[in-house]
Amino acid sequence: MKLLSVIVPCYNEEENVRDFYDELCKNTDFFDKKQIALELLYVDDGSKDKTALEVKKICAEDARVRLVSFSRNFGKEAAIYAGLQKCKGDFAVLMDADLQDPPSLLPQMYSYIEQGYDSVATRRVTRKGEPVIRSFFARMFYRLMNRISRTEIVDGARDYRLMTRQVVDAILAMSEYNRFTKGIFGWVGYETKWLEYENVERRKGETKWSFWKLFLYSLEGIIAFSTAPLTIASVMGVLFCVLAFAMIIFTIVRKLLFDDPTSGWPSLVCIIMMVSGVQLFCLGILGQYLSKTYMEVKKRPIYLVKEEIGEAARDESEREKV
C-alpha cells in the first residue's frame, strides 16, 4: 500500500483547520479505491491563536493526522521545508489550510502522476477577490523574474503541488536557509503537469500576506535565483564613469574655446544628488546579497520544533511491506 502525505502549513488558522480536515475527508474515497493510505501533516508555524489546540483535537480523533509545532514563527517557507522533511509518503502534496487549494482537485492531480508525470502543479487563471494593485504587481514580478532568471516561474503558480518522492528528495537536497519555494520547484526540474483553476477565496479569516510581506518575499526570489541586479549595478557604474569622463572633456573644451565658465551650483547639486542616489542604490543591492550570504554561512537551522504529535499511517504501510 502506497502512502500520500498531505502537508498543510498553518499560521493563525484556528478557524480553518477543522474545515480543511472535513473537506479533505470528503475527497478520500478515490484514494481508498486506489489502496493509497493518507497522512495529514499540519505544520504549525508558531501560531498565536489556538491553531495547535484545534489540530490536537483532530489528532485525537484520527490516527492519520499529525502535528509538527514550531517554537516560534519561522515563516511559510520553513513550514513547507519541515513538512517535506517530516513526511514519509510515496507522494506528497502541499496545501493551504484556508481552502484556497481545493481538495476536490486531488483525484485529477493523482491521475496525471499515474500517467508518468513527476509532479502536478496548480496555477490560478484569475485573481478574483484580490486587490487590483496587488494583482498588478504580482504579474509584474512574474514577468521580471522570467526575464532576469533562468528558472521558470509560472504566473499565478500556487504552492499547491503533488509530487513524487523523487521530487521531494530533490527539494530537500536544497537545504539553503533563504528559501524561495516557487523558484526551487522550477530549479529542480522534472516533468511537471500544470493544472489551471479559477481562484477560490478564503473560507474564513484574512490573509497573513500583507503587501509589504509580499514585497520582501519577491526580493527573496530575485536574490535567490538571479544575479541580474548585480550586473545592473555594475553596468550603471560603468555608464556613470563614461558619462563623467565625457562631461570633463566637454567642460575643458568649452572653457578653452569659448572661455565659458562652469554652470552654477544648482546643477552641481542635482548631479551630486543623482550620482549619490545611484551609489546608494548599488550599495543596497550589494548589501542584500551580502546579507543573504551572511545568513547562509551561519548555518542556523531553518526551523526549531516545539512538539510533534501523532503517528502517521505510514507505520501500517511499512508493516504491510515487511
C-alpha positions in Angstrom: 0.0 0.0 0.0 1.4 3.4 -1.0 1.2 6.5 1.2 0.1 10.0 0.3 1.3 12.8 2.6 -0.9 15.9 2.7 1.2 18.8 4.1 -0.6 21.8 5.5 1.4 24.8 6.7 -0.6 26.8 9.2 -0.2 30.2 10.8 -3.1 31.5 12.9 -5.6 29.3 11.0 -7.7 28.3 14.1 -10.9 28.8 12.1 -9.9 26.8 9.1 -8.0 23.6 10.2 -11.2 21.7 11.1 -13.0 22.8 7.9 -10.0 21.8 5.9 -9.9 18.3 7.5 -13.7 17.8 6.8 -13.3 18.9 3.2 -10.3 16.6 2.7 -12.2 13.7 4.1 -14.9 14.2 1.5 -12.4 13.6 -1.2 -10.6 10.5 0.1 -12.8 7.8 -1.5 -10.8 8.0 -4.7 -7.6 7.1 -2.8 -9.3 4.3 -0.8 -10.2 2.7 -4.1 -6.7 3.0 -5.2 -5.5 1.5 -2.0 -3.5 4.6 -1.1 -3.2 5.4 2.6 -3.2 9.1 3.7 -1.3 11.0 6.4 -2.3 14.6 7.1 0.6 16.6 8.4 -0.3 20.0 9.9 2.8 22.3 10.4 2.0 25.0 13.0 4.3 27.9 12.2 4.3 29.4 15.7 0.7 30.5 15.6 -0.5 33.0 18.2 -4.1 31.6 18.3 -5.4 28.1 19.1 -4.4 26.5 15.8 -2.2 23.9 17.5 -5.0 23.1 20.0 -7.6 22.6 17.2 -5.2 20.3 15.4 -4.6 18.2 18.6 -8.3 17.6 18.8 -8.3 16.2 15.2 -5.2 14.1 16.1 -7.2 12.5 19.0 -10.0 11.6 16.6 -7.9 10.4 13.6 -4.6 8.5 13.8 -3.7 9.6 10.3 -3.3 13.2 11.5 0.0 14.5 12.8 1.1 17.9 14.1 4.5 19.5 14.0 4.6 22.7 16.0 7.4 25.3 15.8 9.0 27.0 18.7 8.1 30.4 17.1 7.1 31.8 13.7 9.8 30.9 11.1 7.7 31.6 8.0 5.8 29.6 5.5 9.0 28.6 3.6 10.3 26.9 6.7 7.0 25.2 7.3 7.0 23.8 3.8 10.5 22.5 4.2 9.6 21.0 7.6 6.6 19.3 6.2 8.5 17.8 3.3 11.3 16.7 5.7 8.9 15.1 8.2 6.6 13.3 5.7 7.2 9.7 4.7 4.8 9.3 1.9 5.5 7.9 -1.6 3.8 11.1 -2.7 3.4 14.5 -1.1 1.1 17.3 -1.7 1.3 20.9 -0.3 -1.9 22.6 0.5 -3.1 25.8 2.3 -5.4 25.5 5.3 -7.7 28.3 4.1 -9.2 26.0 1.4 -8.0 28.2 -1.5 -6.4 24.9 -2.6 -9.5 22.8 -3.4 -9.1 19.2 -2.2 -11.5 18.2 -5.0 -8.6 18.5 -7.4 -6.6 15.8 -5.8 -8.0 12.8 -7.7 -7.3 14.6 -11.0 -3.8 15.5 -9.9 -3.0 11.9 -9.0 -4.3 10.7 -12.3 -1.6 12.7 -14.0 1.0 11.2 -11.7 -0.2 7.8 -12.9 0.3 8.9 -16.4 4.0 9.4 -15.7 4.4 13.0 -14.6 6.8 13.6 -11.7 4.7 16.5 -10.2 1.4 18.2 -10.8 1.3 21.9 -10.1 -1.6 24.3 -10.0 -2.0 27.9 -11.2 -4.8 30.4 -10.9 -6.1 31.7 -14.2 -7.9 34.6 -12.4 -7.2 36.7 -9.3 -10.8 37.2 -8.4 -11.2 38.7 -4.9 -7.6 40.1 -4.8 -6.9 43.9 -4.8 -6.2 45.2 -8.3 -2.9 46.9 -7.3 -1.7 43.7 -5.7 -2.6 41.6 -8.7 -0.8 44.1 -11.0 2.5 44.0 -9.0 2.2 40.2 -8.8 2.1 39.9 -12.6 4.9 42.4 -13.0 7.0 40.3 -10.6 6.5 37.1 -12.6 7.4 38.9 -15.8 10.5 40.3 -14.2 11.6 37.0 -12.8 11.3 35.2 -16.1 13.4 37.8 -17.8 16.3 38.0 -15.3 16.3 34.4 -14.1 17.0 31.1 -15.9 14.5 29.4 -13.6 11.0 29.4 -15.0 8.3 30.7 -12.6 4.8 30.4 -13.9 2.4 33.4 -13.4 -0.3 32.5 -10.9 1.5 29.4 -9.6 0.4 28.2 -6.3 2.3 26.1 -3.7 -0.5 23.5 -4.2 1.5 20.7 -5.8 1.5 16.9 -5.8 5.0 15.4 -6.1 6.6 12.0 -6.2 9.2 11.0 -3.6 12.0 11.6 -6.1 10.9 15.3 -6.4 10.5 15.7 -2.7 14.0 14.4 -2.1 15.4 16.7 -4.7 13.8 19.7 -3.0 15.1 18.6 0.4 18.6 18.4 -1.0 18.5 22.2 -1.4 18.9 22.9 2.2 19.6 26.6 1.8 18.5 29.0 4.6 17.0 31.7 2.4 14.3 29.7 0.6 12.0 30.7 -2.2 10.0 27.6 -2.9 8.4 28.7 -6.2 11.9 29.1 -7.6 13.1 25.8 -6.1 10.2 24.0 -7.8 11.3 25.3 -11.1 15.1 24.8 -10.5 14.8 21.1 -9.7 13.0 20.5 -13.0 11.3 17.1 -13.6 8.3 16.6 -15.8 5.5 18.8 -14.4 1.9 19.0 -15.5 0.2 22.4 -14.9 -3.4 22.3 -13.8 -5.4 25.5 -14.1 -8.4 26.5 -12.0 -10.4 29.5 -11.0 -9.3 31.4 -7.9 -11.0 30.4 -4.7 -11.4 32.9 -1.9 -10.5 32.1 1.7 -13.2 30.2 3.6 -12.7 32.1 6.8 -10.3 34.7 8.2 -8.0 37.1 6.4 -4.7 36.5 4.5 -1.5 36.8 6.5 0.3 38.2 3.5 0.4 41.9 3.5 1.7 44.0 0.6 4.9 44.6 2.5 5.5 40.9 3.2 4.9 40.1 -0.4 7.4 42.7 -1.5 10.0 41.3 0.8 9.2 37.8 -0.4 9.7 39.0 -4.0 13.1 40.3 -3.1 13.9 36.9 -1.7 13.1 35.3 -5.0 15.0 37.8 -7.1 18.2 37.5 -4.9 17.9 33.7 -4.7 17.5 33.0 -8.4 19.1 35.9 -10.2 22.4 37.8 -10.2 20.9 40.4 -12.7 20.7 43.1 -10.0 24.5 42.9 -9.5 25.0 43.1 -13.3 22.7 46.2 -13.4 24.7 47.8 -10.6 28.0 47.2 -12.5 26.6 48.5 -15.8 25.3 51.7 -14.1 28.8 52.2 -12.5 30.5 51.9 -15.9 27.9 54.2 -17.6 28.4 56.9 -15.0 32.2 56.7 -15.3 31.9 57.2 -19.1 29.4 60.0 -18.6 31.7 61.7 -16.1 34.7 61.4 -18.4 32.7 62.9 -21.3 31.5 65.8 -19.2 35.1 66.5 -18.1 36.2 66.7 -21.7 33.2 68.8 -22.6 33.9 71.3 -19.8 37.6 71.6 -20.7 36.8 72.2 -24.4 34.1 74.7 -23.7 36.5 76.6 -21.4 39.4 76.7 -23.9 37.3 77.6 -26.9 34.6 79.8 -25.6 36.0 80.8 -22.2 32.7 79.8 -20.7 32.8 79.1 -17.0 31.1 76.0 -15.5 27.4 76.5 -14.6 26.4 77.4 -11.1 25.8 75.3 -8.0 22.1 74.3 -8.6 23.1 72.0 -11.5 26.1 70.8 -9.5 23.9 69.9 -6.5 21.4 68.0 -8.7 24.2 66.0 -10.3 25.7 65.1 -6.9 22.3 64.1 -5.5 21.6 61.9 -8.6 25.0 60.2 -8.5 24.8 59.7 -4.7 21.4 58.1 -5.1 22.7 55.7 -7.7 25.7 54.8 -5.5 23.4 54.1 -2.5 21.1 52.1 -4.8 24.0 49.9 -5.9 25.3 49.6 -2.4 21.8 48.4 -1.4 21.9 45.7 -4.0 25.3 44.5 -2.8 24.1 44.7 0.8 21.1 42.4 0.0 23.3 39.7 -1.5 25.8 40.1 1.3 23.1 39.8 4.0 21.8 36.6 2.4 25.3 35.2 2.3 25.8 36.2 5.9 22.7 34.2 6.9 23.8 31.2 4.9 27.3 30.9 6.3 26.0 31.0 9.9 24.3 27.6 9.3 21.4 28.3 11.6 18.6 25.7 11.5 15.7 26.5 9.2 13.2 25.8 12.0 13.0 24.5 15.5 10.3 22.0 16.6 8.5 22.6 19.9 6.4 19.4 19.8 5.3 16.6 17.5 2.0 14.7 17.9 0.5 11.8 16.2 1.8 8.7 14.3 1.4 8.6 10.5 -0.5 5.9 8.6 2.9 5.1 7.1 3.6 2.8 10.0 0.8 0.5 8.9 2.0 0.6 5.3 5.6 -0.1 6.3 4.5 -3.1 8.4 2.5 -4.5 5.4 5.6 -4.2 3.2 7.6 -6.2 5.7 
